[in-house]
Amino acid sequence: MSRIGKAPISLPSGVTVSVAADNGVTVKGPKGELFRQVDPEIKINVQGDVLTVERHSDEKRQKALHGLYRALLFNMVTGVSQGYTKTLEIVGVGYKVTVNGQLLDLSLGFSHNLFIELPKEIKAEATAEKGKNPTLTLTSHDKELLGMVIAKIRSYRKPEPYKGKGIRFQGEVLRRKAGKSASSK
């Protein structure tokens, strides 16, 4: 049996889980509401404040789905109760970010600024302190959506290993490379 899949999920106070007849799971909490359609081969049980995920047989596909849906449901419960926060550092001379409501304005060394419209589920905050790299903090109750938005933002300027410029996670250690060595003729 899947070690991840068989672990029960305890529901914090204020979080409710409802399972529809077509195996649609809705999780509601103080931070928001999330919905996920679960494969019909997987059964979701809610008893009191404990959520369990079960499978019907030991087929390879069902074993894989068992752990997957347990992890996804755990992320949903954590998201609606605590939320998720990711912080990005913008490293580079002249690189900056500003937030206007749900619109990000990124200046990343291109001939033009990049404007990114954030989904309404994501809250953004930008800080720029003197002597430090500008940071962008994104908060949401949906871990999956937050990860996709961060991946999109990072794709505009991935951290490069020679000068260290680009968009990286706060605290991320970048493996630096040596540049070209001069010829000695």
C-alpha positions in Angstrom: 0.0 0.0 0.0 1.2 3.5 -0.7 2.8 5.1 2.3 1.7 8.5 1.3 -1.8 7.4 0.1 -2.7 5.5 3.3 -1.8 8.5 5.6 -5.0 10.2 6.8 -5.5 13.9 6.5 -6.7 15.7 9.6 -9.0 18.6 8.9 -8.2 21.8 10.9 -11.1 23.7 12.5 -13.0 25.9 9.9 -12.2 23.5 7.0 -15.1 21.5 5.5 -14.8 18.9 2.8 -17.7 17.7 0.6 -17.6 14.9 -1.8 -20.2 14.8 -4.7 -21.7 11.7 -6.3 -19.4 12.1 -9.4 -16.3 12.1 -7.1 -15.8 15.9 -7.2 -14.2 17.2 -4.0 -14.8 20.7 -2.7 -12.7 22.0 0.2 -13.8 25.2 1.9 -11.9 27.2 4.5 -11.1 30.6 5.9 -8.7 31.4 3.0 -11.0 30.3 0.1 -12.5 27.4 -1.7 -11.0 24.8 -4.0 -12.5 22.1 -6.2 -10.9 19.0 -7.8 -12.4 16.1 -9.8 -11.0 12.8 -8.5 -10.7 9.7 -10.6 -13.6 7.3 -10.1 -11.3 4.4 -9.2 -10.3 6.3 -6.0 -12.7 6.6 -3.1 -12.7 9.6 -0.7 -14.0 9.1 2.9 -14.7 12.0 5.3 -15.4 10.9 8.9 -15.5 13.7 11.4 -12.4 15.7 11.0 -10.4 13.0 9.2 -10.2 12.6 5.4 -8.9 9.3 4.0 -8.2 8.2 0.4 -8.8 4.5 -0.6 -8.3 2.4 -3.7 -10.2 -0.6 -4.9 -7.3 -2.9 -6.0 -3.5 -3.1 -6.2 -3.1 -2.3 -9.9 -0.1 -0.2 -10.7 -2.3 2.7 -12.0 -4.5 2.7 -8.9 -1.4 2.7 -6.6 0.0 5.7 -8.5 -3.4 7.6 -8.3 -3.7 6.7 -4.6 -0.7 8.7 -3.5 -1.3 11.4 -6.1 -4.8 12.3 -4.9 -3.9 12.1 -1.3 -1.1 14.6 -1.9 -3.4 16.9 -3.9 -6.1 16.8 -1.3 -3.6 17.5 1.5 -2.3 20.6 -0.5 -5.9 21.8 -0.9 -6.6 21.5 2.9 -3.4 23.2 3.8 -4.1 26.0 1.2 -7.6 26.9 2.4 -6.5 26.8 6.1 -3.0 28.4 6.0 -2.3 29.5 2.4 1.0 29.4 0.5 3.6 32.1 0.1 6.6 32.2 -2.3 9.2 35.0 -2.5 11.2 35.8 -5.6 14.4 37.9 -5.8 15.0 39.9 -8.9 18.8 40.1 -9.2 20.5 42.4 -11.8 21.5 46.0 -12.4 18.3 48.0 -13.2 16.0 45.0 -12.7 12.9 46.0 -10.7 9.3 45.0 -10.2 6.2 47.1 -9.2 2.7 45.9 -8.4 -0.4 47.8 -9.4 -3.4 45.8 -8.1 -3.3 42.5 -10.1 -0.8 43.9 -12.7 2.9 43.2 -12.4 5.3 45.6 -14.1 8.7 43.8 -14.6 11.8 45.7 -15.8 14.2 43.0 -16.7 16.7 44.6 -19.0 14.6 44.2 -22.2 13.9 47.2 -24.4 10.4 47.2 -22.9 8.7 46.4 -19.6 6.8 43.2 -19.2 3.2 43.4 -17.9 1.7 40.3 -16.3 -1.9 40.1 -15.3 -2.2 38.0 -12.1 -5.2 35.7 -11.4 -7.6 37.1 -8.8 -6.7 34.3 -6.4 -3.1 35.5 -6.1 -2.0 38.5 -4.0 1.3 40.2 -4.8 3.6 42.5 -2.9 6.8 44.0 -4.1 9.6 45.5 -1.9 12.7 47.4 -2.9 15.1 48.3 -0.1 18.3 50.2 -0.7 21.3 47.9 -1.0 19.2 44.8 -1.4 17.7 43.1 -4.4 14.0 43.8 -5.1 11.7 41.0 -3.9 8.3 39.9 -5.1 6.1 38.0 -2.6 3.1 36.0 -4.0 0.4 34.6 -1.8 -2.5 32.3 -2.6 -4.6 29.4 -1.3 -4.1 27.4 -4.5 -0.6 25.8 -4.6 -0.9 24.6 -8.1 -1.9 28.0 -9.5 0.8 29.7 -7.5 3.4 27.4 -8.9 2.3 27.9 -12.5 2.4 31.7 -12.1 5.9 31.6 -10.5 7.2 29.4 -13.3 5.8 31.8 -15.9 7.5 34.8 -14.2 10.8 33.0 -13.8 10.8 32.0 -17.5 11.3 35.6 -18.5 14.8 35.7 -16.9 16.0 32.4 -15.5 19.0 32.8 -13.2 22.1 32.5 -15.2 25.3 30.9 -13.7 28.0 33.3 -14.9 26.9 36.7 -13.4 24.0 35.4 -11.2 21.4 37.7 -12.8 17.8 36.7 -13.2 14.7 35.8 -11.1 15.3 33.3 -8.4 13.6 32.0 -5.2 14.6 33.8 -2.0 17.4 31.8 -0.4 18.1 29.8 -3.6 21.8 28.9 -4.0 23.0 29.3 -7.5 25.9 27.2 -8.6 28.3 29.7 -10.3 30.6 29.0 -13.2 33.9 30.5 -14.1 33.9 32.6 -17.3 36.3 32.3 -20.2 40.0 32.4 -19.2 42.2 34.7 -21.2 44.7 33.2 -23.5 48.3 33.5 -22.5 50.2 34.0 -25.8 
